[in-house]
Amino acid sequence: MRVFRSTFQSLASRNLRIFFCGQAVSVVGTWLQKAAQAWLVLELTGSGSLLGITAALQQLPTLAIGLWSGLLADRLDKRRILLVTQTAAILPAATLGVLTLTGAVRLWMILGLALTAGVIEALDKPARHTFIGELVAPGQLANAVTLNNIVLNVGKVAGPALAGVLIAGAGIPLTFFLNAGSFLAVVVGLLLMRTDLIHHTAPAPRRPGQVREGLRYVRRTPALLGPLVLMAVAGTLAYEWQVTLPLLAHDTFDADPRVFGFMFSAMGLGAIVGGLALAGVLRADASALVTTGLIFSGFMLLTALSPALTVTLALLFALGAASIAFRAVASTYVQLTATPEMRGRVVALLLIAFTGTTPLGGPLIGWIGDLLGARAALAVGALGTAAAAGAAYAYVRRREAAPTVVASPVTHPMQIL
């Protein structure tokens, strides 16, 4: 019972429980669409490079306006931002469903709608990630972030697996319509919350140069700069699953959409099991970040070298567990280290590092996949992340010998870079 209470301690918050329920439905829909959209692009073009470009366009707005979105999250009521963005997200998903159902869909339409969805997502993500900190007490943030990652990976398990079945049985359009409807679950959850239980962060005052101020803050705070650089390398080279896994299923194993869905689901299931095992014990410090990064890299390299589909699925399960540890440590670490008035901008930089780098990494990894195969694309991600983790470790050692710059006092045990 002690382990159970430790694992789910943050769920004592009524608002967090409601938020997670809406998120669970929406994330399943999101992964339905991601899987179906990737398969649709491959069916239309057969090109890994174009698959990478599609993923890149969806993440380009995060790179372009992510910092401004983080500033909005620092300035405005996060719940109201989410009500607007989650409602707006219904439109591109429904439009893609109609175009696919009528047979009018073309690649340029998919690219345009991916870009539109990306703009909405870029405005949504900093508010959604920092909103969790307003639903729980500070001491429960690490647990809440880890459980949120579990919720996200529940969608990664169910969404692609369901997409594979739906694509094979009912066709691609239904997946897009289901995603459009899933956003309503988040909207309803936000409306059901008790606003008096939300721990509102004092809004950042309006003044010129606040985006540049956020960049300067990170640059002069080693405890944030090192992890964000590591995450940027991993985001560019490793976290390109929408490119590498379809190529691995389609080209390497000559498989159908169901196997592609099973690959995503294996990773997601591993993340759920790993997240539940780690939720009560995970520490957010610099050494844990480097260690989990190296473990993640190791499993990714083993996946690239795997000789058979069954072995690949087992390794993807382990890779999913390593991935959730890596991401949960990074997210918790930067949120606890950043001062409250800078948290939205710092989390926006973390999101840019994880997903906003896809405009660079997606086409690059897709090109490597076309040229050398999906295994080579996975190996590049693994080796690049391992090298970045090693460099981060060396940076930690140098900073330990230098005067420490502390961004803010925190109550969570961690080492300051």
matplotlib code that plots the C-alpha trace (Angstrom):
import matplotlib.pyplot as plt

x = [0.0, 2.9, 4.3, 0.8, 0.3, 3.8, 3.2, -0.1, 0.3, -0.5, -3.9, -5.2, -5.8, -9.4, -8.5, -5.5, -7.7, -10.1, -7.3, -5.7, -9.1, -9.5, -5.9, -6.1, -8.9, -7.3, -3.9, -5.4, -7.0, -3.7, -1.8, -4.6, -4.0, -0.2, -0.2, -2.8, -1.2, 2.2, 0.8, -1.2, 1.9, 3.8, 0.9, 0.8, 4.5, 6.5, 9.1, 10.8, 12.1, 8.5, 7.4, 10.1, 9.1, 5.4, 6.6, 8.8, 6.0, 3.9, 6.7, 8.0, 5.6, 7.0, 10.4, 9.2, 6.8, 7.5, 9.2, 6.3, 3.9, 5.8, 5.6, 1.8, 1.7, 3.6, 1.3, -2.2, -4.6, -3.4, -6.8, -8.3, -5.5, -6.2, -9.9, -9.2, -6.4, -8.2, -11.4, -9.4, -7.6, -10.9, -10.9, -7.7, -8.4, -12.0, -10.9, -8.4, -11.0, -13.4, -10.7, -9.6, -13.2, -14.0, -10.8, -9.8, -6.7, -3.3, 0.1, 0.0, -3.2, -1.7, 1.3, -0.9, -3.1, -0.1, 1.3, -2.1, -2.3, 1.3, 0.5, -2.3, -0.1, 2.7, 0.3, -1.1, 2.0, 3.7, 0.4, -0.6, 2.7, 3.0, -0.7, 0.1, 2.2, -0.9, -3.0, -0.7, 1.5, 5.2, 6.3, 4.1, 5.3, 7.8, 5.1, 2.5, 4.9, 5.8, 2.1, 1.4, 4.0, 2.3, -1.0, 0.7, 2.1, -1.3, -2.3, 0.8, -0.2, -3.8, -3.7, -1.4, -2.7, -6.2, -5.1, -3.6, -6.9, -9.0, -6.8, -6.9, -10.6, -12.5, -10.1, -8.0, -10.7, -12.4, -9.1, -9.1, -12.8, -12.2, -9.2, -11.4, -14.0, -11.3, -10.4, -13.9, -12.9, -10.2, -12.6, -15.2, -12.6, -11.4, -14.9, -15.6, -12.5, -12.9, -11.1, -10.7, -8.4, -6.0, -2.7, -2.5, 1.0, 1.4, 1.4, 4.6, 4.4, 4.2, 7.4, 9.5, 12.2, 10.7, 11.5, 15.1, 15.0, 14.1, 17.0, 19.4, 18.1, 18.8, 22.2, 23.4, 21.9, 24.1, 21.5, 19.2, 21.6, 23.2, 20.0, 18.4, 21.3, 21.2, 17.5, 17.9, 20.4, 18.1, 15.1, 16.8, 18.3, 16.4, 12.8, 11.7, 9.5, 7.0, 9.7, 11.8, 9.1, 7.0, 10.2, 11.2, 7.8, 7.3, 10.8, 12.9, 10.2, 7.9, 5.0, 1.4, -0.1, -0.9, 2.8, 3.5, 0.9, 2.3, 5.7, 4.3, 2.3, 5.3, 7.1, 4.0, 3.4, 7.0, 6.7, 3.6, 5.2, 8.4, 6.6, 4.6, 7.7, 9.5, 6.7, 7.3, 11.1, 12.3, 14.8, 15.2, 18.9, 21.7, 23.3, 19.9, 19.4, 22.8, 22.3, 18.8, 20.0, 22.8, 20.4, 17.9, 20.7, 21.8, 18.4, 17.9, 21.2, 20.2, 16.9, 18.8, 20.8, 17.9, 17.8, 14.1, 10.7, 9.9, 13.2, 12.6, 9.2, 10.7, 13.5, 11.0, 9.2, 12.5, 13.2, 9.8, 10.6, 14.0, 12.4, 9.8, 12.5, 14.7, 11.8, 10.3, 13.6, 14.3, 10.8, 10.7, 14.3, 13.8, 10.4, 11.8, 15.0, 13.3, 11.9, 8.0, 7.9, 10.2, 8.7, 6.6, 9.5, 11.9, 9.4, 8.8, 12.5, 12.4, 9.5, 11.4, 14.3, 12.2, 9.8, 10.6, 13.8, 11.8, 12.0, 15.7, 15.7, 12.7, 14.0, 17.5, 16.5, 14.1, 16.9, 19.2, 16.4, 16.0, 19.7, 20.9, 17.8, 15.7, 18.4, 21.0, 18.5, 18.0, 21.7, 22.4, 19.9, 21.3, 25.0, 24.2, 22.3, 25.0, 27.6, 25.5, 25.0, 28.7, 29.4, 26.7, 28.5, 31.8, 30.0, 28.6, 32.1, 33.5, 30.7, 31.2, 34.7, 33.4, 31.3, 27.7, 25.0, 21.6, 18.5, 16.1, 15.9, 14.0, 12.8, 13.3, 16.7, 18.9, 22.4, 22.8, 24.8]
y = [0.0, 2.4, 1.7, 2.3, 5.6, 6.7, 5.9, 7.7, 10.4, 13.3, 11.9, 13.1, 16.3, 16.2, 18.6, 16.5, 13.4, 15.2, 16.6, 13.1, 11.6, 14.1, 13.8, 10.0, 10.2, 13.0, 11.4, 8.1, 10.3, 12.1, 8.9, 7.5, 10.4, 10.4, 6.7, 7.1, 10.3, 8.6, 5.6, 7.8, 9.7, 6.5, 5.1, 8.3, 8.8, 5.8, 8.3, 8.4, 12.0, 13.2, 11.4, 13.4, 16.6, 16.1, 15.5, 18.5, 20.8, 19.8, 20.7, 23.8, 26.2, 24.8, 25.9, 29.2, 30.4, 28.1, 30.8, 33.3, 30.5, 30.0, 33.7, 33.5, 30.7, 32.9, 35.8, 34.3, 31.9, 28.5, 26.9, 29.5, 29.0, 25.3, 25.8, 27.8, 25.5, 22.2, 23.5, 24.8, 21.5, 19.9, 21.7, 20.4, 16.8, 16.9, 18.5, 15.8, 13.2, 14.8, 15.1, 11.5, 10.2, 11.9, 10.8, 14.4, 14.3, 15.3, 15.5, 19.3, 19.3, 16.9, 19.2, 22.3, 20.7, 19.3, 22.9, 24.2, 21.6, 22.4, 26.1, 25.1, 22.5, 25.1, 27.5, 24.6, 22.7, 25.2, 25.9, 22.2, 21.1, 23.9, 23.7, 20.4, 22.4, 24.4, 21.3, 19.8, 20.9, 21.6, 18.4, 16.3, 17.8, 15.0, 12.4, 14.3, 14.8, 11.0, 10.0, 12.5, 10.8, 7.5, 8.9, 10.1, 6.6, 5.0, 6.8, 5.6, 2.0, 2.2, 4.8, 3.1, -0.4, 0.8, 2.8, -0.4, -2.3, 0.7, 1.3, -2.3, -2.8, 0.5, 2.8, 5.8, 8.5, 7.2, 7.7, 11.4, 11.8, 10.0, 12.3, 15.4, 14.1, 13.3, 16.9, 17.4, 15.2, 17.7, 20.7, 19.0, 18.2, 21.8, 23.0, 20.6, 21.6, 23.5, 26.8, 27.5, 24.5, 25.7, 27.1, 30.0, 31.3, 35.1, 36.3, 37.7, 41.5, 42.8, 44.5, 44.6, 41.9, 39.1, 36.4, 37.5, 37.7, 34.0, 33.1, 35.1, 33.5, 30.0, 31.0, 32.2, 29.3, 26.2, 24.1, 24.6, 25.1, 21.7, 19.6, 21.7, 21.1, 17.4, 17.3, 19.3, 16.7, 13.8, 15.6, 16.2, 12.7, 10.2, 11.3, 11.0, 7.9, 9.1, 8.7, 5.7, 3.3, 3.5, 3.0, 0.1, -1.6, -0.8, -1.2, -3.3, -5.9, -5.4, -5.4, -4.1, -1.2, -3.5, -4.3, -0.6, 0.0, -2.8, -1.1, 2.1, 0.1, -1.9, 1.4, 2.8, -0.3, -0.2, 3.4, 2.6, -0.2, 1.7, 4.8, 3.0, 1.4, 4.7, 7.1, 6.8, 6.7, 8.9, 11.6, 14.7, 15.6, 16.1, 12.7, 10.9, 12.8, 11.7, 8.1, 7.8, 9.3, 6.7, 3.9, 5.2, 5.4, 1.8, 0.3, 2.4, 1.0, -2.5, -1.9, -0.8, -4.0, -6.3, -9.2, -10.2, -8.5, -10.3, -9.2, -5.7, -5.5, -6.7, -4.1, -1.4, -2.3, -1.7, 1.4, 2.9, 2.3, 4.0, 6.9, 7.7, 7.8, 10.1, 12.5, 12.6, 13.4, 16.2, 17.7, 17.6, 18.9, 22.0, 22.8, 22.6, 24.5, 27.4, 30.3, 30.4, 33.5, 32.0, 28.5, 28.8, 30.1, 27.4, 24.6, 26.0, 25.7, 22.1, 21.4, 23.0, 20.7, 17.6, 18.3, 21.7, 20.2, 17.9, 20.5, 19.7, 16.1, 14.8, 15.4, 14.4, 11.1, 10.5, 11.1, 8.7, 6.1, 6.4, 6.3, 3.7, 2.2, 2.5, 0.7, 3.3, 6.1, 4.6, 4.1, 7.7, 8.8, 6.4, 7.4, 11.1, 11.0, 9.0, 11.5, 14.4, 12.6, 12.1, 15.7, 16.7, 14.5, 16.3, 19.6, 18.6, 17.7, 21.1, 23.0, 21.1, 22.5, 26.0, 28.4, 27.2, 29.3, 28.5, 29.5, 29.2, 27.5, 24.2, 21.6, 18.6, 16.8, 17.4, 18.3, 21.8, 21.7]
z = [0.0, 0.7, -2.8, -4.3, -2.4, -3.4, -7.1, -7.3, -4.7, -7.0, -7.9, -4.6, -6.6, -8.0, -10.8, -11.9, -12.1, -14.3, -16.5, -16.9, -17.9, -20.7, -21.7, -22.0, -24.5, -26.5, -26.7, -28.0, -30.8, -31.4, -31.9, -34.1, -36.4, -36.3, -37.3, -40.0, -41.4, -41.6, -43.4, -45.7, -46.8, -47.4, -49.5, -51.5, -52.0, -50.7, -49.6, -46.2, -47.0, -47.5, -44.4, -42.6, -44.2, -43.1, -39.5, -39.8, -40.9, -37.9, -35.5, -37.4, -35.5, -32.1, -33.3, -34.8, -32.1, -29.1, -27.0, -27.6, -26.7, -23.4, -22.7, -23.2, -20.7, -18.3, -18.8, -19.3, -17.6, -18.7, -18.5, -20.8, -23.3, -23.3, -23.8, -27.0, -28.4, -27.8, -29.4, -32.4, -32.9, -33.9, -37.3, -39.1, -37.9, -39.2, -42.5, -43.2, -42.5, -45.0, -47.7, -47.2, -47.2, -50.5, -52.2, -52.7, -50.5, -52.0, -50.4, -50.4, -48.4, -45.8, -45.5, -45.1, -42.5, -40.6, -40.5, -39.2, -36.5, -35.6, -35.0, -32.7, -30.9, -30.5, -28.7, -26.6, -25.4, -23.0, -21.2, -21.0, -19.5, -17.0, -16.1, -14.3, -11.8, -10.9, -10.2, -7.5, -4.6, -5.5, -3.7, -6.0, -9.3, -10.1, -9.5, -11.5, -14.4, -14.4, -14.3, -17.1, -19.2, -18.4, -19.6, -22.8, -23.4, -22.8, -25.9, -27.7, -26.8, -27.8, -30.6, -33.1, -32.4, -33.0, -36.0, -37.6, -37.1, -38.3, -41.4, -42.4, -41.6, -41.9, -43.8, -42.9, -42.7, -39.5, -37.6, -38.4, -37.3, -34.1, -33.3, -34.0, -31.5, -28.9, -28.2, -26.7, -23.8, -22.7, -23.2, -21.0, -18.4, -18.2, -17.8, -14.9, -12.9, -9.6, -10.3, -6.6, -6.3, -9.0, -7.7, -10.1, -10.8, -10.6, -14.3, -15.7, -16.0, -19.5, -20.7, -23.8, -24.5, -22.4, -25.0, -25.1, -21.3, -21.2, -23.5, -21.4, -18.3, -19.6, -21.0, -17.7, -15.7, -16.2, -14.4, -17.3, -20.3, -20.1, -20.0, -22.7, -25.1, -24.4, -25.1, -28.3, -29.6, -28.6, -30.1, -33.4, -33.9, -31.7, -31.1, -34.7, -34.2, -36.8, -39.4, -38.1, -37.1, -40.3, -42.3, -40.0, -40.5, -44.2, -45.6, -43.2, -42.3, -45.3, -42.9, -43.0, -40.9, -38.0, -37.4, -37.5, -34.9, -32.8, -32.8, -31.4, -28.9, -27.7, -27.0, -25.3, -23.2, -22.0, -21.1, -19.0, -17.1, -16.7, -15.6, -13.0, -11.6, -11.4, -10.4, -6.7, -6.8, -9.7, -8.8, -10.9, -10.8, -13.3, -12.8, -13.3, -16.5, -18.0, -16.8, -18.3, -21.5, -21.8, -21.0, -23.6, -26.2, -25.5, -26.1, -29.2, -30.6, -29.8, -31.6, -34.7, -34.6, -33.9, -36.4, -36.2, -35.7, -32.4, -31.0, -32.2, -30.5, -27.2, -27.5, -28.3, -25.1, -23.2, -25.2, -24.2, -20.5, -20.9, -22.9, -20.2, -17.6, -19.7, -20.5, -17.1, -15.4, -18.0, -17.7, -13.9, -13.6, -15.7, -14.1, -10.6, -11.4, -13.3, -11.3, -11.4, -13.5, -16.1, -16.1, -19.2, -21.3, -20.0, -20.6, -24.1, -24.7, -23.5, -25.9, -28.7, -27.8, -27.8, -30.7, -32.2, -33.6, -35.9, -38.8, -38.8, -37.6, -39.5, -43.0, -42.0, -40.4, -43.3, -45.8, -43.9, -43.8, -47.6, -48.3, -45.7, -44.2, -41.1, -39.0, -39.8, -39.0, -35.5, -35.0, -35.8, -33.1, -30.6, -31.1, -31.2, -28.0, -26.3, -27.4, -26.1, -22.7, -22.4, -23.2, -20.6, -18.0, -18.8, -18.5, -15.1, -13.8, -15.0, -13.4, -10.1, -10.0, -10.8, -8.7, -8.8, -10.3, -8.7, -10.7, -7.7, -4.4, -4.7, -2.2, -4.5, -4.0, -7.1, -8.1, -9.7, -12.8]

ax = plt.figure().add_subplot(projection="3d")
ax.plot(x, y, z, "-o")
ax.set_aspect("equal")
plt.show()
